[in-house]
Amino acid sequence: MVQVHPFRSIRPAAELADKVAALPYDVVNSQEAKAFAADNPYSYFHIDKAEIDLPAELSPYDEHVYQQAADNLAAFLEKGWLFKENKAYFYLYELVMSGRSQTGIVACTSINDYIDGKIKKHEFTRHEKEIDRMNHIRTCDANTSPIFLSYRPQEKIQATIKNWQKVHAPVYDFVSYHDVTHRVWVIDQTETIEQLTDLFTEVEALYIADGHHRTESAVKIGLEKRQTGEQNPETEQFLSIIFPEDELAIWEYNRVLKTTPPADFMERLAENYQVVKTGVKKPEKAGNCQLYDGSAWYTLSIKTEKVPNDPVERLDVALLQKFVLEDIFGIDDIRTDMRIDFVGGIRGTAELEKLVDSGEWKLAFSMYPTQMTDLLDVADAKKIMPPKSTWFEPKLLSGLFLHDLETK
């Protein structure tokens, strides 16, 4: 039902993989990227966030930044820090964090599958973020960051992956951010490539786990090239890393508020939640979230009769949005309202306490993580999750795979 294609990856020389690989462009700001890349000329941040090599006063969205990215990519290739494969292959990318392993297939997926709804989304995108990545892809003439996709497990695909890992050595094997181990295998046997290609035709759908803006941007560049007559087989595809959903873990995406709560805040909370001062910092089950007000931690348990059947409206983040953020604080658009911010679960509840105790933030909400089954159900229903519903760890590193939009 879905198409996957081997491709001629642009990737690092083996001895430089750990130096090239960098966190995704959208989880660090320019200052953080510059600090990470300090004294490391091989860092992929020089390509993915090329503003670090230009004057600080220049906007990250200036056309000179995208040209700098393209120039740096060309320099990396010229120096041999990156190279392009002579043949089209699949790859396996394993990440191990705290003893838990996930392995994805690195491949190109089809623009038509996305247009036809076989690659399913669960988030809206913002136009300005699409334009940024479109400019980056267009100027570099490459898919410079992979899309994080998932699929319902298929026994034959999993067996093929495990067997390849068992009998072949990885070409990359290193530890990076947050003590995550990263390993990459090249699937270079024609028989196995054809087998995996055929097996994926039995997969009904792929699901965007992370990278909605990258997907929209890659697809729109492909459609743009159709219109300008620059279409070729590579422009009809985009770079993806595809994981079985049962190997993935969604972390909590917590909320902090700057607004001082009203005097009757606890009473209004009690209209929809059971509110108990417990000292518990992380919710233990769906339907619960934890509140920190600077003096104590409270457990908020949604009242059963308040939970709807809709796959989106029953999510904990949606319940908090409706009954707390909107009804009590009047925060209707969490994308643009400056009174709210979001903290990925990797930072822990200590970060929430730190923010509130600083006095700048007044309340913190520690959320129960959205589950992969929730994500798939929402996507299958062609619905959209509230913003900031999912935070995936470990992060797929950028710079390990690029997809050239030229056929040569």
C-alpha positions as CSV (number, residue, x, y, z in Angstrom):
1,M,0.0,0.0,0.0
2,V,2.9,2.4,0.6
3,Q,6.1,2.9,-1.4
4,V,9.6,3.0,0.0
5,H,12.7,3.4,-2.2
6,P,16.4,2.9,-1.7
7,F,18.5,6.0,-2.4
8,R,22.0,7.2,-2.8
9,S,22.6,8.8,0.6
10,I,24.9,11.6,1.3
11,R,26.4,10.7,4.6
12,P,29.5,11.2,6.8
13,A,32.8,9.4,6.5
14,A,32.8,6.7,9.1
15,E,35.5,8.3,11.3
16,L,33.6,11.6,11.4
17,A,30.0,10.4,12.0
18,D,30.0,11.3,15.7
19,K,31.5,14.7,15.0
20,V,29.1,15.5,12.1
21,A,25.9,14.3,13.7
22,A,23.8,17.1,15.4
23,L,20.5,17.5,17.1
24,P,17.6,18.5,14.8
25,Y,17.5,22.1,13.8
26,D,14.2,22.7,15.5
27,V,15.1,21.6,19.0
28,V,17.9,24.1,19.5
29,N,18.2,27.9,19.0
30,S,20.9,29.6,17.2
31,Q,23.0,30.3,20.3
32,E,22.8,26.7,21.4
33,A,23.8,25.5,18.0
34,K,26.7,27.9,17.9
35,A,27.9,26.6,21.3
36,F,27.5,22.9,20.2
37,A,29.5,23.6,17.0
38,A,32.3,25.6,18.7
39,D,35.7,24.2,17.8
40,N,34.0,21.5,15.7
41,P,34.2,22.4,11.9
42,Y,32.5,19.0,11.1
43,S,29.3,19.8,13.0
44,Y,26.1,19.5,10.8
45,F,24.9,22.7,12.5
46,H,27.1,24.5,10.0
47,I,24.6,23.3,7.3
48,D,21.3,22.9,9.2
49,K,21.7,26.2,11.2
50,A,24.2,28.1,9.0
51,E,23.4,31.4,10.7
52,I,26.1,30.4,13.2
53,D,28.7,31.2,10.6
54,L,27.3,34.6,9.8
55,P,27.0,37.9,11.8
56,A,24.8,37.6,14.8
57,E,22.5,40.5,13.8
58,L,21.5,38.6,10.6
59,S,18.1,36.9,10.7
60,P,18.2,33.1,10.6
61,Y,15.7,33.4,7.7
62,D,17.9,35.8,5.6
63,E,18.6,34.5,2.1
64,H,22.4,34.6,2.9
65,V,21.8,32.0,5.6
66,Y,20.4,29.5,3.1
67,Q,23.2,30.2,0.6
68,Q,25.7,29.7,3.4
69,A,24.1,26.3,4.1
70,A,24.5,25.3,0.5
71,D,28.1,26.6,0.4
72,N,28.9,24.6,3.6
73,L,27.3,21.5,2.2
74,A,29.4,21.8,-1.0
75,A,32.5,22.3,1.2
76,F,31.8,19.2,3.3
77,L,31.5,17.2,0.1
78,E,34.6,18.6,-1.4
79,K,36.6,17.9,1.7
80,G,35.3,14.3,2.0
81,W,33.6,14.9,5.3
82,L,30.4,13.9,3.6
83,F,30.2,11.6,0.5
84,K,27.5,10.4,-1.8
85,E,27.0,6.6,-2.3
86,N,27.6,5.2,-5.8
87,K,24.5,3.0,-5.5
88,A,21.0,3.2,-4.0
89,Y,20.7,1.4,-0.6
90,F,18.4,1.2,2.4
91,Y,19.9,1.8,5.8
92,L,19.0,0.8,9.4
93,Y,19.3,3.4,12.2
94,E,19.2,2.1,15.7
95,L,19.0,4.4,18.8
96,V,19.5,3.0,22.3
97,M,18.5,5.1,25.3
98,S,18.4,3.9,28.9
99,G,18.5,0.3,27.7
100,R,15.5,0.7,25.2
101,S,16.2,0.2,21.5
102,Q,14.4,1.4,18.4
103,T,15.4,0.6,14.9
104,G,14.1,2.4,11.8
105,I,14.6,1.9,8.1
106,V,16.1,4.9,6.3
107,A,14.5,5.2,2.9
108,C,12.8,7.6,0.6
109,T,9.0,7.8,0.7
110,S,6.6,9.0,-2.0
111,I,5.1,12.5,-2.4
112,N,2.1,10.9,-4.0
113,D,1.6,8.7,-0.9
114,Y,1.4,11.8,1.2
115,I,-1.0,13.6,-1.2
116,D,-3.2,10.5,-1.3
117,G,-3.3,10.2,2.5
118,K,-1.3,7.1,2.9
119,I,1.3,9.0,4.9
120,K,-0.9,10.4,7.7
121,K,-0.5,13.5,9.8
122,H,-1.8,14.6,13.2
123,E,-0.7,18.2,13.4
124,F,-1.3,21.5,11.6
125,T,1.8,23.3,10.3
126,R,2.7,27.0,10.3
127,H,3.4,28.7,7.0
128,E,6.5,30.6,8.1
129,K,8.1,27.4,9.3
130,E,7.3,25.7,6.0
131,I,8.9,28.6,4.1
132,D,12.1,28.3,6.2
133,R,12.6,24.6,5.3
134,M,11.5,25.1,1.7
135,N,14.2,27.7,1.3
136,H,16.7,25.4,2.9
137,I,15.8,22.4,0.7
138,R,15.6,24.5,-2.4
139,T,19.0,26.2,-1.9
140,C,20.8,23.0,-0.9
141,D,18.9,21.0,-3.6
142,A,18.6,18.2,-1.0
143,N,16.3,16.9,1.7
144,T,18.6,18.0,4.5
145,S,16.7,16.5,7.5
146,P,14.8,13.2,7.7
147,I,11.1,12.8,8.4
148,F,10.3,10.6,11.5
149,L,7.7,8.1,10.4
150,S,6.0,5.2,12.1
151,Y,4.0,2.1,11.0
152,R,2.1,-0.7,12.7
153,P,4.5,-3.5,13.2
154,Q,4.9,-6.2,10.5
155,E,6.4,-9.4,11.6
156,K,8.3,-10.1,8.3
157,I,9.8,-6.6,8.2
158,Q,10.9,-6.8,11.8
159,A,12.5,-10.3,11.2
160,T,14.4,-8.9,8.2
161,I,15.7,-6.0,10.2
162,K,16.8,-8.1,13.1
163,N,18.5,-10.7,10.9
164,W,20.5,-8.0,9.1
165,Q,21.6,-6.5,12.3
166,K,22.6,-9.9,13.6
167,V,24.9,-10.8,10.7
168,H,26.3,-7.5,9.6
169,A,28.5,-4.9,11.4
170,P,27.3,-1.3,11.7
171,V,29.2,1.4,9.8
172,Y,28.6,3.9,12.6
173,D,28.5,3.2,16.3
174,F,28.8,6.1,18.7
175,V,27.3,7.7,21.8
176,S,26.0,11.3,21.6
177,Y,23.6,13.7,23.3
178,H,21.9,12.4,26.5
179,D,24.1,9.2,26.4
180,V,22.2,7.8,23.4
181,T,23.9,5.1,21.3
182,H,23.5,5.5,17.6
183,R,24.2,2.7,15.1
184,V,23.8,2.6,11.4
185,W,23.9,-0.4,9.0
186,V,24.0,-0.2,5.2
187,I,21.6,-2.7,3.5
188,D,23.5,-3.2,0.2
189,Q,22.3,-6.6,-1.0
190,T,19.9,-6.4,-3.9
191,E,17.8,-9.3,-2.6
192,T,17.1,-7.7,0.8
193,I,16.4,-4.3,-0.8
194,E,13.8,-5.9,-3.0
195,Q,12.4,-7.9,-0.2
196,L,11.9,-4.8,2.0
197,T,10.4,-2.8,-0.9
198,D,7.9,-5.6,-1.5
199,L,7.1,-6.0,2.2
200,F,6.2,-2.3,2.6
201,T,3.6,-2.6,-0.2
202,E,1.6,-4.6,2.5
203,V,1.8,-1.8,5.0
204,E,-1.5,0.2,4.8
205,A,-0.2,3.5,6.0
206,L,2.7,5.4,7.4
207,Y,2.3,8.0,10.2
208,I,4.2,11.2,10.8
209,A,5.6,10.9,14.3
210,D,7.7,14.1,14.1
211,G,8.5,16.4,11.3
212,H,5.2,17.8,9.9
213,H,6.9,21.0,8.7
214,R,9.7,19.1,7.0
215,T,7.2,16.8,5.3
216,E,5.0,19.7,4.0
217,S,8.2,21.5,2.8
218,A,9.6,18.5,1.1
219,V,6.3,17.8,-0.7
220,K,5.9,21.4,-1.8
221,I,9.4,21.5,-3.2
222,G,8.6,18.3,-5.2
223,L,5.4,19.8,-6.5
224,E,7.2,23.1,-7.3
225,K,9.8,21.1,-9.4
226,R,6.9,19.4,-11.2
227,Q,5.6,22.8,-12.2
228,T,9.0,24.2,-13.3
229,G,9.9,21.2,-15.3
230,E,12.8,20.2,-13.0
231,Q,11.0,16.9,-12.0
232,N,13.0,13.7,-11.8
233,P,12.6,10.5,-9.8
234,E,14.4,12.0,-6.7
235,T,12.2,15.0,-6.5
236,E,9.2,12.7,-6.3
237,Q,10.5,11.3,-3.0
238,F,11.6,12.6,0.4
239,L,14.0,11.4,3.1
240,S,12.4,9.4,5.9
241,I,13.3,7.1,8.8
242,I,10.5,4.6,9.5
243,F,10.1,2.9,12.9
244,P,7.5,0.3,14.1
245,E,5.2,2.1,16.6
246,D,5.7,-0.5,19.3
247,E,9.4,0.5,19.6
248,L,8.7,4.2,20.1
249,A,8.2,6.1,23.3
250,I,6.4,9.5,23.5
251,W,7.5,11.6,26.5
252,E,5.4,14.1,28.3
253,Y,5.2,17.6,26.9
254,N,4.7,19.8,30.0
255,R,3.2,23.3,30.3
256,V,4.1,26.4,32.3
257,L,2.0,29.6,32.7
258,K,3.0,33.1,33.5
259,T,-0.5,34.3,34.5
260,T,-1.3,34.5,38.2
261,P,-4.2,32.2,38.9
262,P,-7.6,33.8,40.0
263,A,-8.5,33.7,43.7
264,D,-11.0,30.9,43.1
265,F,-8.6,28.8,41.0
266,M,-8.8,25.6,43.1
267,E,-12.6,25.8,43.2
268,R,-12.8,26.2,39.5
269,L,-10.4,23.3,39.0
270,A,-12.6,21.1,41.2
271,E,-15.5,21.5,38.8
272,N,-13.8,19.1,36.4
273,Y,-11.0,17.5,38.3
274,Q,-10.5,15.8,41.7
275,V,-7.8,18.0,43.2
276,V,-5.6,16.4,45.9
277,K,-2.3,17.7,47.4
278,T,-0.1,14.6,47.0
279,G,3.5,15.7,46.4
280,V,3.5,13.5,43.3
281,K,5.4,15.2,40.5
282,K,4.7,12.9,37.5
283,P,1.2,11.5,36.7
284,E,0.9,7.8,37.0
285,K,-1.9,7.2,34.5
286,A,-3.9,8.8,31.8
287,G,-6.5,11.1,33.1
288,N,-4.2,12.6,35.6
289,C,-1.9,15.6,35.5
290,Q,0.2,17.2,38.2
291,L,0.0,20.9,39.2
292,Y,2.9,22.8,40.8
293,D,2.1,26.3,42.2
294,G,5.4,27.1,43.9
295,S,4.4,25.7,47.3
296,A,3.1,22.1,46.6
297,W,2.4,19.5,44.0
298,Y,-1.3,18.5,43.4
299,T,-2.7,15.6,41.5
300,L,-5.5,16.6,39.1
301,S,-7.7,13.6,38.2
302,I,-10.3,14.3,35.5
303,K,-13.8,13.4,36.5
304,T,-15.1,10.4,34.5
305,E,-18.2,12.1,33.2
306,K,-16.1,14.9,31.7
307,V,-14.1,12.6,29.4
308,P,-15.6,12.5,25.8
309,N,-15.3,9.6,23.3
310,D,-13.7,11.7,20.6
311,P,-10.1,10.5,20.0
312,V,-8.7,14.1,20.2
313,E,-10.9,15.6,22.9
314,R,-10.2,12.8,25.4
315,L,-6.4,13.4,25.3
316,D,-5.1,14.8,28.6
317,V,-3.6,17.7,26.8
318,A,-7.0,18.5,25.2
319,L,-8.8,18.2,28.5
320,L,-6.3,20.6,30.1
321,Q,-6.7,22.9,27.2
322,K,-10.4,23.0,27.5
323,F,-11.1,23.0,31.2
324,V,-8.0,24.9,32.4
325,L,-6.3,27.0,29.8
326,E,-9.4,28.2,28.0
327,D,-12.1,28.1,30.6
328,I,-10.0,29.6,33.5
329,F,-7.2,31.6,31.8
330,G,-8.7,32.4,28.4
331,I,-5.8,31.0,26.5
332,D,-7.4,29.9,23.2
333,D,-4.4,29.7,20.9
334,I,-1.4,28.1,22.6
335,R,0.7,28.6,19.5
336,T,0.8,32.4,19.9
337,D,-0.2,33.2,23.5
338,M,2.9,34.5,25.3
339,R,1.5,33.5,28.7
340,I,2.2,29.8,28.1
341,D,5.3,27.9,27.3
342,F,6.2,24.2,26.9
343,V,8.9,22.0,28.4
344,G,9.9,18.7,26.9
345,G,9.9,15.7,29.3
346,I,13.6,15.1,28.8
347,R,14.2,18.2,31.1
348,G,12.3,16.5,34.0
349,T,10.1,18.0,36.7
350,A,13.0,19.8,38.3
351,E,12.9,22.2,35.3
352,L,9.3,22.9,36.1
353,E,10.0,23.6,39.7
354,K,13.0,25.8,38.7
355,L,10.8,27.9,36.3
356,V,8.0,28.4,38.8
357,D,10.4,29.1,41.8
358,S,12.1,31.8,39.7
359,G,8.9,33.8,40.0
360,E,8.6,34.5,36.3
361,W,6.3,31.5,35.8
362,K,3.3,31.0,38.2
363,L,2.1,27.4,37.5
364,A,3.5,24.2,36.0
365,F,1.5,21.2,34.7
366,S,3.3,17.9,34.5
367,M,1.5,15.8,31.9
368,Y,1.0,12.1,31.3
369,P,2.5,11.3,27.9
370,T,0.3,10.8,24.9
371,Q,0.5,7.2,23.7
372,M,1.4,6.0,20.3
373,T,-2.0,4.3,20.0
374,D,-3.5,7.7,20.6
375,L,-1.5,9.2,17.8
376,L,-2.4,6.5,15.3
377,D,-6.1,6.7,16.2
378,V,-6.1,10.4,15.7
379,A,-4.4,10.2,12.4
380,D,-6.6,7.4,11.2
381,A,-9.7,9.5,12.1
382,K,-8.1,12.3,10.0
383,K,-8.2,14.6,13.0
384,I,-5.6,16.9,14.4
385,M,-4.0,16.8,17.9
386,P,-3.6,19.9,20.0
387,P,-0.2,21.6,19.5
388,K,2.6,20.3,21.6
389,S,1.0,17.0,22.3
390,T,4.0,14.8,21.7
391,W,7.7,14.9,22.5
392,F,9.8,12.0,21.2
393,E,13.0,10.8,22.7
394,P,15.6,9.9,21.7
395,K,16.0,12.5,18.9
396,L,17.0,11.4,15.5
397,L,20.3,13.1,14.8
398,S,20.7,15.1,11.6
399,G,23.7,14.9,9.3
400,L,23.8,11.1,9.1
401,F,21.7,11.0,6.0
402,L,20.9,13.5,3.2
403,H,18.9,12.9,0.1
404,D,20.2,14.6,-3.1
405,L,17.4,15.9,-5.3
406,E,19.7,15.6,-8.3
407,T,20.1,12.2,-10.1
408,K,23.8,12.5,-10.9
